[in-house]
Amino acid sequence: MRVDSFADIEPDFTQRVREIVWCSVATVDRQGRPRSRILHPIWQGSTGWILSSRHSLKEKHLAKNSYVSLCYANASLEQVYAECRAEWEDRAEVKSEIWDLFLRTPQPVGYDPIAFWPGGRQDPTFGVLKLIPWRIEVTSLADLMKGGGKIWSQ
């Protein structure tokens, strides 16, 4: 079922992404092939944030195609799909805010980024990806058997 606004799916979306935490994120490589990896976003409403190495294969993929597909799924086959445009956030003040967001958010959703970036916020490999969704689907196996879940798109 299509919904008119993100607010119509936000409670279910937020509950699931906080419970499932880790998701598969697919990019497109420089030869047009899909490439997936497991990542750990934090969401503020409909905006997602991922801490990631700024000089990675992912960076090369996003330079050519800035769209990503995220899939969360739990053992009960409750799912969230988020189709997003990803952009690197390079402003120092925003990077610092997002570092603090991950640091102060209780585990398992949050974590201490220093484990990955020992140089802290100024570590040259520290990067922040902003996720701007154009489509989010919240569904489950039970929903699919009844004709589908909820879909929001811009």
C-alpha positions in Angstrom: 0.0 0.0 0.0 1.3 3.4 -0.9 1.4 6.1 1.8 1.4 9.8 1.3 4.1 10.8 3.7 7.1 9.4 5.6 5.2 10.1 8.8 2.8 7.3 7.8 5.5 4.7 8.0 8.0 6.3 10.4 7.0 4.4 13.6 7.4 1.0 11.9 10.5 2.1 10.0 12.2 3.5 13.2 11.3 0.4 15.3 12.7 -2.0 12.7 16.0 -0.2 11.8 16.7 0.2 15.6 16.0 -3.5 16.2 17.8 -4.9 13.2 20.6 -2.3 13.2 22.8 -3.9 10.4 21.7 -3.8 6.8 23.0 -4.8 3.4 23.9 -1.8 1.3 24.4 -2.2 -2.4 26.3 0.1 -4.7 27.0 -0.2 -8.4 30.7 -0.7 -9.4 32.5 1.2 -12.1 31.5 -1.6 -14.6 27.8 -1.4 -13.7 27.7 -4.5 -11.5 26.0 -4.5 -8.0 28.2 -4.8 -4.9 26.8 -5.4 -1.4 28.3 -5.0 2.0 26.9 -4.9 5.6 26.8 -1.4 7.2 25.4 0.2 10.2 23.4 3.4 9.6 21.8 5.6 12.1 18.6 7.3 11.0 17.3 10.7 12.1 13.7 10.7 10.7 14.1 9.9 7.0 17.8 10.9 6.8 20.3 8.2 7.3 24.0 8.5 8.3 26.8 6.0 7.8 30.3 6.4 9.1 32.7 5.0 6.4 36.2 5.2 5.1 36.5 8.2 2.8 39.1 6.4 0.6 37.4 3.1 0.0 36.0 1.1 -2.9 32.6 2.4 -1.9 33.8 6.0 -2.5 34.8 5.0 -6.0 31.5 3.4 -6.7 29.5 6.4 -5.4 31.6 8.8 -7.5 30.2 7.1 -10.6 26.7 6.3 -9.3 25.5 8.0 -6.1 22.5 5.7 -5.6 22.4 2.9 -3.0 19.9 0.2 -2.0 19.6 -0.8 1.7 17.9 -4.0 3.0 17.2 -4.7 6.6 15.7 -8.1 7.5 15.3 -10.0 10.7 14.7 -13.7 11.5 10.9 -13.1 11.4 11.3 -11.9 7.8 10.3 -8.3 8.7 12.0 -6.1 6.2 12.8 -2.5 5.4 14.1 -1.5 2.0 15.4 2.0 1.5 16.4 3.3 -1.9 18.6 6.4 -1.4 20.9 8.9 -3.0 24.1 8.9 -1.0 26.4 12.0 -0.7 29.6 12.5 1.3 29.2 15.1 4.0 32.6 16.9 4.2 31.8 19.9 6.4 33.8 19.5 9.6 31.0 20.7 11.9 28.5 18.2 10.4 31.0 15.4 10.5 31.7 16.2 14.2 27.9 16.2 15.0 27.4 12.8 13.3 30.5 11.4 15.2 28.8 12.6 18.4 25.5 11.1 17.3 27.1 7.6 16.9 29.0 8.1 20.2 26.0 9.1 22.3 23.4 6.8 20.8 23.1 3.7 23.0 24.4 0.4 21.7 23.6 -1.6 19.6 22.5 1.3 17.3 25.4 3.6 18.4 29.1 2.8 18.8 32.4 4.6 19.5 33.9 5.6 16.1 37.4 5.8 17.6 37.6 2.0 17.2 37.7 2.5 13.4 39.3 6.0 13.2 42.0 6.2 15.9 42.8 9.7 14.7 39.4 10.9 15.8 37.2 13.3 13.9 40.3 14.7 12.0 41.4 11.3 10.8 41.9 11.7 7.0 40.1 8.4 6.3 37.0 9.4 8.4 34.0 9.9 6.2 30.3 10.5 6.7 27.7 9.4 4.1 24.3 11.1 4.1 21.4 9.0 2.9 18.5 10.8 1.2 15.8 8.2 0.5 13.5 8.5 -2.5 11.6 5.3 -1.6 11.2 3.3 1.6 9.2 0.1 2.0 8.3 -1.5 5.3 7.0 -5.0 4.8 7.1 -8.6 6.2 6.3 -12.1 5.1 2.9 -11.8 6.6 2.3 -8.5 4.7 3.4 -10.1 1.5 0.9 -12.9 2.0 -1.8 -10.3 2.4 -0.8 -8.2 -0.6 2.1 -6.1 0.5 3.5 -3.7 3.1 3.7 0.1 3.1 5.6 2.1 0.5 6.6 5.8 0.7 8.2 7.5 -2.2 9.0 11.0 -3.3 
